[in-house]
Amino acid sequence: MYDHGMTIPQRPFFYIAGPITLGNPMHSTKRAIEIADRITSIGGVCHVPHLSILWDTVSPKEWDYWINMDLEIILRADAVFRMEGESRGADIEVDFAIRQGIPVFYEDIANGYGFGGVKELCASYASRSVY
């Protein structure tokens, strides 16, 4: 339960960018959640835009609606984690993040993912807290 007087550790906020609609959307969403779980276990907080599949099922929107919302969320992120795989949207998100000065970390399955930079960023937040 939240106690109004408690100290809450501040953790870096990661946006997970990667394929959603190309290929199998459920497989892509599962992979994104696995990555978010890994980043969360290291000390980050994640937004998984792949979960918008459910929202879009209930209330369908055009692609432009989703990409514009995602860019708004990226503006609030401390970093972007780019999953492997072809994705026009993820490429736009990464380009946007770079132009905003937001660091981007890249999944590298062949070489063990690439969470080293994620660990360093999370460690840099370890002493921060919000009251």
Secondary structure, DSSP 8 states (H G I E B T S, - for coil): ---TT--EE---EEEEE--SSSS-HHHHHHHHHHHHHHHHHHT-EEE-GGGHHHHHHHS---HHHHHHHHHHHHHT-SEEEE-SS--HHHHHHHHHHHHTT--EEE-BGGGTB--HHHHHHHHHHTT-EE-
